Amino acid sequence: MPRPSTKLTAEKLKGLARVGAEHALNELRAEIIAIERAFPELGLPKTRRKVRTAVATVGKRARSMSAAARAAVSRRMRKYWAERRKAKARLAK
């Protein structure tokens, strides 16, 4: 059975790969920090302390949508679902 086309451009694929790599890197940094906290006697150079603060700030950052952005998404989704219902009604006839 042939696989459906995903229609991912090279640019989109690269963007998704970048997001995945950033996520993996953040998880690894968090794991390093957890190990360093468990074994403080290992003593880390100053450059590693910078990683600690960087991961702490990244972990705290929260993405939030403004009210205008939520309203725009709501309008787009209402339009999307209305079109889906129309198309489904056409097929049912």
C-alpha positions in Angstrom: 0.0 0.0 0.0 1.6 3.3 -1.0 2.3 5.9 1.7 0.4 9.2 1.5 2.4 12.2 0.6 3.3 14.5 3.5 4.2 17.4 1.2 7.0 18.5 3.5 9.3 20.9 1.9 13.0 20.8 2.7 12.6 24.1 4.7 9.7 22.7 6.8 11.6 19.5 7.4 14.7 21.4 8.5 12.6 23.5 10.8 11.0 20.5 12.4 14.4 18.9 12.8 15.7 22.0 14.5 12.8 22.1 17.0 13.4 18.4 17.8 17.2 19.0 18.2 16.6 22.0 20.5 14.2 19.9 22.6 16.7 17.0 22.8 19.5 19.4 23.7 17.4 21.0 26.5 16.6 17.5 27.9 20.3 16.6 27.9 21.2 19.9 29.6 18.6 19.2 32.2 19.9 15.7 32.7 23.4 17.1 33.1 22.2 19.4 35.8 20.4 16.6 37.6 23.6 14.5 37.6 25.6 17.5 38.8 23.2 18.0 41.7 23.3 14.4 42.6 27.2 14.4 42.6 28.3 17.9 43.6 31.7 16.6 44.5 32.6 16.3 40.9 33.2 20.1 40.7 32.4 21.8 37.5 34.3 24.4 35.6 32.7 27.9 35.4 31.5 27.3 31.8 29.3 24.5 33.0 27.7 26.8 35.6 26.6 29.0 32.6 24.8 25.9 31.2 22.9 25.5 34.5 21.6 29.1 34.4 20.7 28.8 30.7 18.7 25.7 31.2 16.9 27.2 34.2 15.8 30.2 32.2 14.7 28.0 29.2 12.7 25.7 31.4 10.8 28.7 33.0 9.9 30.4 29.8 6.3 29.9 29.0 4.7 30.5 25.6 1.3 32.3 25.8 -1.1 33.5 23.2 -2.5 37.0 23.4 -6.3 37.5 23.4 -6.1 38.7 19.8 -4.1 35.7 18.7 -6.6 33.3 20.4 -9.5 35.2 18.7 -7.8 34.8 15.3 -7.2 31.1 15.8 -10.9 30.7 16.9 -12.1 32.5 13.7 -9.8 30.3 11.5 -11.0 27.1 13.2 -14.7 28.0 12.9 -14.2 28.7 9.2 -12.2 25.4 8.8 -14.9 23.3 10.5 -17.7 25.0 8.6 -16.0 24.2 5.3 -15.5 20.6 6.5 -19.2 20.3 7.3 -20.1 21.7 3.9 -17.8 19.3 2.1 -19.2 16.3 4.2 -22.8 17.4 3.3 -21.9 17.5 -0.4 -20.5 14.0 -0.3 -23.5 12.7 1.6 -25.9 13.8 -1.2 
